[in-house]
Amino acid sequence: MKLKSSTIEMINKEHIEEFIQQASKLVPDDLSRFKKEIENNLRTTLSASLSKMDLVTREEYDIQTALLQRTRAKLDTLQKKLSELENQLNGKET
């Protein structure tokens, strides 16, 4: 499931801002007049890159994990029943 860019922005906004702040601290003093422009370009680039990724929310991941666990349990139950039926059928044939 691919997320809409608004969802990505909501999920990663704090992380993006934290990263931008850390990166802007690395800007040399002689380039500090370009600091805002660098921050804006970095923000735009990160947002565009994240929106191209096939990401899911943690909630969606947890839902799919639970669904997979239930499906696996049902499959195990059905395989056990099938084995029992095959054994019964083989027992009657001999």
Steps between C-alpha positions, in 0.01 A plus 500: 500500500648832400442798724381840392754778537290662773526180704875486446534861607295427810707195587842643435460873559675494836779280370546714192515819704743345746724386215486842335592672825796266546609553140469878525737495797761359264475796261823702521472853637592657167194331342261584781325760284383208283387297800124548442533418131700187581241395760213553253677305226583220740141488628364486146745231394431283803124532464517413129723200567278368776186540291655281228563217746250223550444558873230392741410634839585306813128449557454346154807280555362379835160429344657298219721311746198404711309396187791285389518333843127418491530369145799285598304355796204417274731343244665284768157388622386413148822311428452297817137419407608406147765264639242339730257454210773353281595259779136396542464453126822299480391290796172409330667407174732245652 
